[in-house]
Amino acid sequence: MFEKFIAALGLKQQQPEITQVINLYDAVLAHSAWKKRLFLFLEGQSKEDLQPAKIAVDYLCVLGKWIHSDGKAHFGHEPDFIKLVEEHAKFHVHAASVVEAHLAGNTNRAMDILTGSFDEQSRKTVRCLTKLNAVVEAAKK
């Protein structure tokens, strides 16, 4: 199954100019892992010092750094890239909202965000990565 997913994202060596800078599959995995990280935080099982102000910034993660540098330089004009920029920024805002609610003592609200709007935003971000990969693949032909 992962082989198909990797192939769908175009992460084989067919794309050295992209995979040398960022591995889109790793970006998907990293953003998918946030749900577990946040859940562990809400359950008091995390030793991470999660700070909403840092989490909300979309250019601190590997994907965000790529988006705001090489990604923008190569794909900034593509509608699918522009959508990725928007959805990725929203992803970070939703993640920060989970932590904010929990730190304010409202763990039930934090869990609602985590399983609701954060989860949906995570899916949107992954869909944008998949669509951007299709643009990259089409440009190679």
C-alpha positions in Angstrom: 0.0 0.0 0.0 2.8 2.4 0.9 4.4 1.6 -2.5 1.3 2.9 -4.3 1.1 5.9 -2.1 4.8 6.7 -2.7 4.3 6.2 -6.4 1.2 8.4 -6.3 3.2 11.2 -4.7 6.0 10.7 -7.3 8.7 10.1 -4.7 10.8 7.7 -6.8 14.1 8.9 -8.1 12.3 10.3 -11.1 12.2 13.6 -9.3 15.7 14.3 -8.1 15.2 18.1 -8.2 12.3 17.8 -5.7 13.4 14.8 -3.6 16.9 16.3 -3.0 15.3 19.3 -1.3 12.2 17.8 0.3 10.6 14.4 0.4 6.9 15.0 0.0 6.1 11.5 1.5 8.1 12.4 4.6 6.2 15.7 4.8 2.9 13.8 4.7 4.1 11.5 7.5 5.4 14.3 9.6 2.1 16.2 9.4 0.1 13.0 10.0 2.2 12.3 13.1 1.0 15.6 14.6 -2.4 14.1 15.6 -0.7 11.5 17.7 1.7 14.0 19.2 -1.2 16.3 20.2 -3.2 13.4 21.5 -0.3 12.3 23.8 0.0 15.9 24.9 -3.7 16.1 25.9 -3.4 12.8 27.7 -0.4 14.0 29.7 1.9 11.4 28.1 4.1 13.8 26.3 7.4 15.3 27.5 7.3 17.8 24.6 7.2 21.5 25.4 4.5 22.4 22.9 4.1 26.2 22.6 1.2 27.5 20.6 3.1 30.6 19.3 5.7 28.4 17.7 3.3 25.7 16.4 1.2 28.3 14.7 4.1 29.5 12.6 4.0 27.6 9.3 7.6 28.1 8.1 9.4 26.4 11.0 8.8 22.8 9.9 10.6 21.2 7.0 7.6 21.5 4.6 7.1 25.1 5.6 10.7 26.0 5.0 10.5 24.4 1.6 7.2 26.1 0.8 8.6 29.5 1.6 11.8 29.0 -0.3 12.5 26.5 -3.1 8.8 25.5 -3.4 7.8 29.1 -3.9 10.6 29.7 -6.4 9.6 26.7 -8.5 5.8 26.5 -8.1 4.7 29.9 -6.7 2.6 30.5 -9.8 0.7 27.2 -9.6 -2.8 27.3 -8.2 -2.2 23.9 -6.4 0.9 25.3 -4.7 -0.9 28.5 -3.6 -3.6 26.2 -2.1 -1.0 24.2 -0.3 0.5 27.4 1.2 -3.0 28.3 2.5 -3.9 24.9 3.8 -0.6 24.3 5.4 -0.7 27.6 7.3 -4.2 26.7 8.5 -3.0 23.3 9.6 -0.5 25.0 12.0 -3.1 27.3 13.3 -5.4 24.4 14.1 -2.6 22.5 15.8 -1.8 25.5 17.9 -5.5 25.9 18.9 -5.4 22.3 20.3 -2.5 23.2 22.5 -3.9 26.6 23.5 -7.2 25.1 24.6 -5.5 22.4 26.6 -3.1 24.9 28.3 -6.1 27.0 29.2 -7.6 24.1 31.0 -10.2 23.1 28.4 -9.0 19.7 27.4 -12.5 18.7 26.2 -12.4 21.6 23.7 -8.9 20.7 22.7 -10.0 17.1 22.0 -12.9 18.4 19.9 -10.6 20.5 17.8 -8.1 17.6 17.5 -10.8 15.2 16.3 -12.7 17.8 14.3 -11.3 20.8 12.5 -7.6 19.8 13.0 -8.3 16.3 11.6 -10.0 17.9 8.5 -7.3 20.4 8.0 -4.7 17.7 8.1 -6.5 15.8 5.3 -6.7 19.0 3.3 -3.0 19.6 3.6 -2.2 16.0 2.5 -4.6 16.4 -0.5 -2.7 19.5 -1.5 0.6 17.7 -1.3 -0.8 15.0 -3.6 -2.2 17.5 -6.1 1.1 19.4 -6.1 2.9 16.2 -6.9 0.6 15.7 -9.9 1.6 19.2 -11.2 5.3 18.2 -10.8 4.8 15.0 -12.6 2.9 16.7 -15.5 5.6 19.3 -15.8 8.2 16.5 -16.4 6.4 15.1 -19.4 
